[in-house]
């Protein structure tokens, strides 16, 4: 399993946002949590939080590390590694209020 994560981390990480309605992300290791307003992704460049409205997972390719999300995208934020623990706690507390 670690071998698969190493392969994904060697992939390039990119974000393609089309008209704030379709988001295609590469270099995704795993989806930690999601609902129709938030996605928390572990990417090869660190944790990413996507916020929006009516968000929906359209495509997930775990072998290639590609994710496609549809809905109204309001923000995309990366969490710094050194603050990951504190940010994750605050993200989860906000998600599960």
Residue pairs with C-beta under 8 A, 6 or more apart in sequence:
4 63
5 29
8 27
8 28
8 29
8 44
8 65
9 27
9 29
9 44
10 44
11 26
11 27
11 44
11 64
11 65
12 26
12 27
12 44
13 25
13 26
13 27
13 43
13 44
13 45
14 25
14 26
14 27
15 23
15 24
15 25
15 76
16 23
16 24
16 25
17 23
17 24
17 73
17 76
18 24
20 72
20 73
21 70
21 71
21 72
21 73
22 58
22 68
22 69
22 70
23 50
23 68
23 69
23 70
23 73
23 76
24 66
24 67
24 68
25 41
25 43
25 48
25 66
25 67
25 68
25 69
26 64
26 65
26 66
27 43
27 44
27 45
27 65
28 41
28 42
28 43
28 44
28 65
28 66
28 67
29 41
29 42
29 43
29 44
29 65
30 41
30 42
31 39
31 40
31 41
31 42
31 57
31 60
31 67
32 40
32 41
32 42
32 47
33 39
33 40
33 92
33 95
34 40
34 55
34 57
35 55
35 95
36 53
36 54
36 55
36 56
36 71
37 51
37 52
37 53
37 55
38 49
38 50
38 51
38 55
38 91
38 94
38 95
39 48
39 49
39 50
39 55
39 57
39 69
40 47
40 48
40 49
40 91
40 95
41 47
41 48
41 49
41 50
41 67
42 48
44 65
45 78
46 78
46 79
46 80
46 81
46 84
47 78
47 79
47 84
47 87
47 88
48 76
48 77
48 78
48 79
49 75
49 76
49 77
49 78
49 79
49 91
50 69
50 73
50 75
50 76
50 77
51 73
51 74
51 75
51 76
51 77
52 71
52 72
52 73
52 74
52 75
53 71
53 72
53 74
54 71
54 72
55 69
55 70
55 71
55 72
55 73
56 69
56 70
56 71
57 67
57 68
57 69
58 68
58 69
58 70
59 66
59 67
59 68
60 66
60 67
60 68
61 67
79 87
79 88
79 91
80 87
